[in-house]
């Protein structure tokens, strides 16, 4: 029973990591940018989800509204932060992204205060059992929502003209442009989808902990980077598998290594171990 509980908890956290890290992978696959400010959008989603839920009393209304708003912020971020410097060396957008993330943390602190905000009536807190394992409704909902959203994304990328345009732009932007694909629109859509997914991740993390604070994006930032490195930079399928593997490793590691390392340290120890064996990640070729 203990192993089953650890496996389920690992899959729950892995689904949260996946929905957050996919946005990072989408941006890197398209623009070759390590989008650190993605973690700021994760925190923004948590704030907007909490404020809208407290104001309306409806989580079902808050999730799409907050996700759409954060998606638009992601598009603005691309337009005013990244687009003017895409021709620069890769470290320039990286530095800009780090600065933007730090600025977002400070803006959250100024607007919402240095202390955390909580839900007046935390949603999805009822208890249920799955194979005898006690779970909160929020944990099950996070897995279901993650699977549905990632499934829809996979369908769109494989079976629609927009998805074909996105994949063509990733493979070769110049050839895609020569075939009439508007790569600018593809990039804006890419940022909208990735940012909206980050917002959903931030909302569910805030529900699980009943807390939103200015620095909550910090953990998402380095966990997301660890995951996309493990999955092979720009590899969406590898990112999904790496997210689930990392969640399971953390869950089991807290039992066997909890006296030596905390949960986050276990994740990075695992990443270092994997990269020693496969420097290009688990699912990447040289």
N, C-alpha and C positions, 0 to 999 in steps of 0.2 A: 504493500500500500504506500509506503514511503517513496519508493522509486516512481510509482505512478503519479503521486502528487508532485514530485520534483519535475517529472517530465511535462506535466500539464502546466505547471508554473513557468517552466522554461519556454514552452510554446506561447504562452500568454505574453511574456516579455519579448520574445522573439518577434511576435506579430507587431508589437509596438515599435520595436527597432526597425522592422522592415518598412512600415508605412512612413517612417521618418527618413530613413536612409535612401529610399528610392528617389526622393527628390534630389538629393545630393548626386546620385548616380546619373540621373537624367541631365543635370546641368553639366557634370564633368564629361559625359559622353558626347554632348553637343558642342560645348565650348572649350573643353579642357581647362575648366576653372574649378579650383577647390573652393566651393561656395560656403565659407564658414558662417556667413551671415544667415544661412539657412536656419541655424539654431535660434537666431533672434526671431524669425518668423514662427518657429515652433512655440516660443514663449508668447508671442503676440496672439497666436491662436488660443493658448490657454487663457490669457486675459480676456479676449473678446468672448470666448465661449462662456466663461464664468459670469461676466457682466451681463451678457444677453440672457443667460439662464436666470440669473437673479432678477432681471428686469421683467422678463416675460413669463417666467415660471415654466418654460417649455424647452427642454433640451433638444427635441426634434426640430424646433425652429432655430435654435441657437447654432447648431452644428453647420447647416448649409450657409447661414448668413455669415458666420465667422470665417468659414473656409473660403467663401467667395471674396470677402473683404481682404483676407490675407493673400489670396491669389492675386488680387489687384495690386496690393503692396509689392508683391514679388515682381510683377511686371514693371512697376515704377522703379524698383531697385535695379532691374536690368537696364531700363532706359537711361537712368541718370547716373548710375554708378559703374556699370560694366560696359555698356555699348561704346562710350567714348574712349575706352582704353583697351579694347579688344586687340588692337594692333600692337600693343606693348608686349614686352616679354612676360611670360606666365607669372613671375613673382609679383608683378605690379598689380594685377587683379587680386592676387592672394592677399597682399598687404592691404589693399582697399577693402576687401571683404572682412578681414580681421578688424580693421578700424571701424567699419560699419557695424559689426556685431557689438563691439565695445560701446559705440555710441548708442545703439538700441538699448543696451542694458541700462545705461545712464538715463535715457529718456523714460524708460519704464519706471526707474526709481524716482524721477522727478514728478511724473504724472500720477503714478499709483502709490507712491510712498515706498520707503525702504523695507517695509515689512510685508509679509504675505497677505493675500486676500483669500477668503474661503467662501464656499457656497452657503447660502442661508439654509437651504434644504438640499443636502447633497443627493443628486439623482443616482439611480441604479445601485442602491446599496442593499437591496434585499438579498438574502442568502439562498443558495440553491446547491444541489449536489450533482456532480457528474462522475459516474462510476465510483460513487462513495466518497469523492473528494469535495470538501466544502469550498464553494466559490461564491464571489459576489457577482451580481448581474452585470456590473460594469466590466468585469474581467471577460465574461463570455461575450458581451456586446462588443468589446474592443477587438476580439479575435474575429467575430462575424463581420464587423464593418471593414476590418483590414482585408479579409479574404475577398469580400464583395468588391471593394474599391480596386484592389490590385487585379482581380479578375477582369473587371471592366476595362482597366488600363491595358491589360494584355490583349483583350479582344480588340480594342480600338487600334492598338499598334499593329495588329496583324491583319485586320479585316476591313479597314477603312482607308479612304484616300489620304486622310490626314495622317494616319499611322504610317502609311507607305512614304509620305512626304517626310515625316520625321525621321524614319530609318534611313532614307536616302540622304537627308541632310547630315546625319551623323556619319555615314560612310564616306561621302565626298560632297562637301557643300558646293564646290564649283560645278561639278557635273549636274547636281540637283538644280542649280540655278539655270543651267543651260537647257534643262528640260521644262522650264517654266515654273518651277516650284518657288514660292515666295519664302525664302529662308528666314526673312525677318519675322513674318507671322509665325513661322514654326518656332522660333526662339521665344517669342512672347508667350505662345501657348505652352511651351515647355516650362517656362518659369511659373505660369499660372497654375498648372497641374501640380508641379513639385511643391510649390508654396502651399497650395490648398491641402495636399496630403500632410505636410508638416503641421498645419493647423489642426487637422483631425488628431494627429498624434499628441499634440500639446493639450487638446481638450480632454482626451481620455486619461492622460497622465495626471492632469489637474483633478479629474474626478476620482481617480484611484487614491490620490494622496490628500484630496480636499484642500489643496494649497496651490496658489500661483504666486511666484515671487520673481523679482527682476533677474536673478541669476539662474533660473531653472533651465535656461538654454545651454548652460555650460556643459552639463552632462551629455545632452543631446549632441553637442558639437563634437566632443572627442569620441563618443561611442559611434556616431555616424561615420567619422573618418576611419575609425578602426574597422568598421563593417565594410565600407567600400574598398578598403585596401585588401581585406581578407577575401572579398568576393571577386577581386580583379577590377581595377579602375574602369568604370564605364560599362561593366557587365551587370545588367539588371537582374538576370536570373541568378547570377552568382551572389549578388547583394541579398536577394531574398533567402537563399540557402544559408549564407553566412549569418544573417540575422537570426534565423532559427537555431543554428548551431551555437551561436554565441549565447542566446538566451538559455539553452539547455546546459551549456558548460557553466554558466554563472549559477544556475539553480543547483546543480550537483556540487559545484565548487564551494558554495556557501556551507555545505554539510561537511565536506572533507577537508577544506582548506580555510574555513571560516575563522579558525583561531590564529591563522597567520596573515591572511589577506582579506580585505573587504571585497564586496561584490565588484566594484569598479576595478580594483587592482587585479582580480582574477581575470577579468575581461582582457586587460592589457597583457598580462602574463601569457594568456592563451594566444593573443595576437603575435607577440614576440616569438613564441614557440613555433607557430605556423610559418611565420616569415623566415625563420631560420631554415626551415625545410623547403619552403616554396617562396622565394623572395618576391615573386610576381603575384602572389595570392593563390587561393585554393583553386580558382577556376579561370586562370588567365594563362595564356601562352606567352612565351618570350616575344 
